[in-house]
Amino acid sequence: MQRLFTIFALFVCINISAQVTQEIFESFKLQERRDVQYYIPEDYDAEKKYPLVIVLDGEYLFDQVVANSKVYSRFHGMPQMIVVGINQSENSIRLDDCAWNEEDGLPSEKGKKFFEFLGMELIPYLDLNYSTAPFKMIVGYDVTANFQNYWLFKENSLFNAYVNISPTLAPQMESRVASRLGAFNKQIFYQLILEGEKNRDTPRVLEMNNAIKAIEKESLHYFFDEYPDADHISIATYGIGKAFDNIFGMFKPISPKEYKNEILTSEEPVFEYLENKYKTIEDLFGISKTVDLNDVMAIYAATRKKDDFESLKPLSDLCKLEFPGTMLGFYFEGEYLELAGEPKKALKTFEKAFIMDEIDFLTKEMALEKIDALKADFGF
């Protein structure tokens, strides 16, 4: 599977240009023109909502972020995203965009204007012209990684997720980031990525990691990943995929580990796990995720394993909505009625399931076996 992912990712990188557009953005705040790249999913639908990812250091990071977003949305159920890259390499403009004052560690005059360009011009433009979800993520590297932290200094963070790759930290940033993350009550994802190759910022980054780890707050989702074999150049390639994995892990189908360690060990009704999973996705990301068939089957298996037949009823109702025309909903309802001591209703329900389309492991033969067994047992 890892080899498949690698091949697919390479294929994606080669074909990214087919879905990417580049334009010159006239910025009133900066009083200059900026090169911006946009990736819009090929099957973009204005009726759907798409998380927005802002990528600083676009020439270096944009293609990697797009490739990973395509792989993860294809194989892990992660939502498709709109990815926007701001190019900053020409004439080393990134150093001006992200410069800070040595006295207080806050953005320079040009940095303030770049901050306003992103927050007051570019993102509102994207929200107006595309169907963006409330969930917004920013990705930065080195000095641009440091710069993204300034949005934490606002009362309401513009971004819900921060991917901080090997930051070159401004003065006091190692303590300020932790302080601000601890002050928010909204859900914040913060990913810190560090290479094994040591530099003068490494001790401060590790200090920042320790300070953030000490925060005890359910609204903060913090991840720290260190890659011993990576250097300062390769670290982004190592870390971006893992960052997606961490931040959007909830979108993945229920895994065997999750089934064993969380569902089977929970004292709550089995169906509540599924219900809470999808509600949390909607609350956190502002997206109504289509129920995954794998998740339905995992919950069904757990109802049988834990003898929780009461969960079959809401599961059957859900399946009638999510998988109409298939046996799923009526078969589960038939089992629920059978276990609830309603054989006549169960028989009629299995008969309904029999005339519908097969799905996954459910076959017409299985429905027929249920029908014949009920008739034999109760003489219908």
Buried (B, 14 or more C-beta within 10 A) or exposed (E): EEEEBEEBBEEBBEEBEEBBEEEEBEBEBBEEEBBBBBBBBEEEEEEBBBBBBBBBBBBBBBBBBBBBBBBBBEEBBBBBBBBBBBBBEEEEBBEBBBBBEEEEBBBBEBBBBBBBBBBBBBBEEBBEEBEBBEBBBBBBBBBBBBBBBBBBBEEEBBBBBBBBBBBBBBBEBBEBBBBBBBEBEEBBBBBBBBBEBEEEBBEBBBBBBEBBEEBEEEEBBBBBBBBEEBEBEEBBBBBBBBBBBBBBBBBBBBEEEBBEEEBBEBEEBBBBBBBEBBEEBEEBBBBEBEBBBBBBBBBBBBBEEBEBBBBBBBBBBBBBEBBEEBBBBBBBBBBBBBBBEBBEBBBBBBBBBBEBEBBBEBBBEBBBEBBEBBEEEEEE
